[in-house]
Amino acid sequence: MPQLHLNLTDRHVEGEILLKGESGPIQFSADYALQNEETPGTGVGPVVTLTNIVVSREWMQRVAEDMVAGKPWPIPVDAARMLKMTGLL
């Protein structure tokens, strides 16, 4: 991932990734929400939810809309610890 930009005020992320087999970098952007509390009924701790996802490849845009957008994704323990230490969670 050669570029990653986090706007902590607006809760927006954008960047680019390089994937094997693709002709060039893939740009992406999304809004995000961090939730520190346990997700009810799941036993899962802190999560991140992405919305308004935009990806520069049509096939990845469809995957993002179908499988990522609006769904809570668990934050790994070490990352959650770091986010808590910085006051972001």
Sequence and secondary structure as in RCSB ss.txt:
>XXXX:A:sequence
MPQLHLNLTDRHVEGEILLKGESGPIQFSADYALQNEETPGTGVGPVVTLTNIVVSREWMQRVAEDMVAGKPWPI
PVDAARMLKMTGLL
>XXXX:A:secstr
  EEEEETTTTEEEEEE  TT SS EEEEEEEEEE S BTTTTB SEEEEEEEEESSHHHHHHHHHHTTT EEE 
 HHHHHHHHHTT  
